Amino acid sequence: TDLTYAALRAASDAQRETMRRMGAKASLTLALTVRGNLWGLIVCHHATPCSLSFEVRTACEHLAQILSLQIEAKEDRAEIAHRLELRRI
């Protein structure tokens, strides 16, 4: 089953083992995607089991989307600056 767009999903065995070693009982993972490709992850861990409300999860996802757009804009500016420098040369 493709869970690409799933908002909630269980942790993989490897992630559960890593969390166990760290002493974490809860985690939140947010994907940073730029131009449809995974650019990075924001991963948060907590020492006690906890669940976040829908509103908090939505706010976190919104912040990740804004950060993704900022990364894309910064990369675009760098590409434009590079092309302008090449044209100047």
Sequence and secondary structure as in RCSB ss.txt:
>XXXX:A:sequence
TDLTYAALRAASDAQRETMRRMGAKASLTLALTVRGNLWGLIVCHHATPCSLSFEVRTACEHLAQILSLQIEAKE
DRAEIAHRLELRRI
>XXXX:A:secstr
   TT SS    HHHHHHHHHHT SEEEEEEEEETTEEEEEEEEEESS     HHHHHHHHHHHHHHHHHHHHHH
HHHHHHHHHHHHH 
